[in-house]
């Protein structure tokens, strides 16, 4: 099909395929977590509501200081399952899930590795890259800017320049929680790192946004998301081959029933305008689509897709680090020519 299709049609087909898979995943998660008698939009019953001030989660801490909770955000009632229990039930429904174990990569910095537990066919969505999404307009508000990767190995960039910071997400959690934004971003909440003089200079230059520009009503996200672990995939060592590849996924924000399972929030908020897709680009649109193209604001996320059948093994992703900068000693290029094209 690809050999006979134009580039725009190829991209559309890929997006439709990924969206269908993620829709099925979200349906499975609803089956696992939502009580049988509850609909998507039914709020938590009064007996289940928490009348105290919500505790701050890892992501909300990373986004910034405490902001007043949005009283309109009702968390739907869900079954009392842990992350591990939800993960196992997902495997029962989909045939696979993910788990973290010591990596098989033979170097000290490999740490935890991402493993598939079960079987997945080639082309399957294996994992979602969680965290905070930055458009190019907000680069200077990434923690540590401009040396954003100095203390954070969990950053990834899409071809369109969108950056996702997965550090705040960690390994997920055991609840469905409201998440909000505020004006100050801290990458390591509760920790005061040592600073050099140059660090303090960069911090002053990277002045936070005014709170009024970053006001947000927050999002309700499901922390028991077994696929939201893409940031733990390691780069293959010498003699190993990657078995997944990154795939940009533009999640349509009008899909309200799926929103809790897309493990991202957008730094700076969402511009509430109609968008129309043309090829790989989205343009402001004032009218209704007449050609069947999807309309509405999107969230520019990333998925990892299997490049071959996988079964009970570690997930490896080609990091494709820039060849114009000094690369870590453990990094071995998978394809030097591909890296050169990527960063030329």
Secondary structure, 3 states (H helix, E strand, C coil): CHHHCCHHHHHHHHHHHHHHHHHHHHHHHHHHHECCCCCCCCCCCCCCCCCCCCCCCHHHHHHCCCCCCCCCCCCCCECCCCHHHHHHHHHHHHCEEEEEEECCCCCHHHCEEEEEEEEECCCCEEEECCEEEECHHHHHHCCCCCCCCCCCCCEEECCCCCEEECHHHCCCCCCEEEECCCCCCCCCCCCCCCCCHHHHHHHHHCCCCCHHHCCCCCEEEECCCCCCCHHHCECCCCCCCCCEEEEEEEEECCCHHHHHHCCEEECCCCCCCCEEEECCEEEECCCCCCCCCCECCEEEEEEEEECCCEEEEECEECCCCCCCCCCCCCCCCCCHHHHHHHHC
